[in-house]
Amino acid sequence: MFSKMFHYLTLLISLYCLKTVFGQVSIEEEGSGRYTIEGRVFLLSDYRNNWQAQTRIHVNGGEYLGFVKKDGSFSVHNLPSGSYIVEVLNPEYSFEPARVEINQKGKFRARKVNHIQTSLVVSLPYPLKIKALGKTRYFQQREQWRLTDFLFNPMVLMMVVPLLIIMVLPKMLNDPETKKEMEQMQSLTKFELPEMSDVVTNFLSGGSSSSAATQQNKQKLKIKKRQ
């Protein structure tokens, strides 16, 4: 009985000593300008049971490491003040990284990582809540054959479009309204040109017979109009 009591007392004393040591270490870290980034990882509904063991937290590309607990929470210790990129690495899921900024007073600010527009700030809640975007695709999905690919083929269009024109144009010409429109367009674009014989005679005879040729042309035009 006395031996059991002695064992219990030694266990209590050892636990108390460990608690005081870790408490002093954390106080020393806070006093020396060292901080801890905390957060939680949320997966999709089809996750596996051992996903925590396969997940790692990388800060600044692996400069600092962290591990995920059973409830999905994580913490990365012993970080000085500065700007850090926090990434969650898992072989089956993809996560969006986050940037955490710690000032010299120990205040935390989290925002999205934007490498294109660095001035654009989209704030995130802290402690971090990192959700899975989806499963990681290591291979590109093979393209499937579709009927639209065949129809929009240039060679097929070159064969089909002329056939459609040949089939549709006669029906359009038989329509009386389209005929009238075509006749109006022809009348607008029709120009009466002088005959080649008159042009040649005017060129050979010179400017003296030009007036006679013009009179002859006028007479021909009057006759045509009367007809």
Secondary structure, 3 states (H helix, E strand, C coil): CHHHHHHHHHHHHHHHHHHHHHHHHHHHHHHCCCEEEEEEEECCCCCCCCCCCCCEEEECCCCEEEEECCCCEEEEEEECCEEEEEEEECCCEEECCEEEEECCCCCEEEEECCCCCCCCCCEECCCEEEEEEEECCCCCCCCCCCHHHHHCCHHHHHHHHHHHHHHHHHHHHHCHHHHHHHHHHHHHHCCCCCCHHHHHHHHHHCCCCHHHHHHHHHHHHHHHHHC
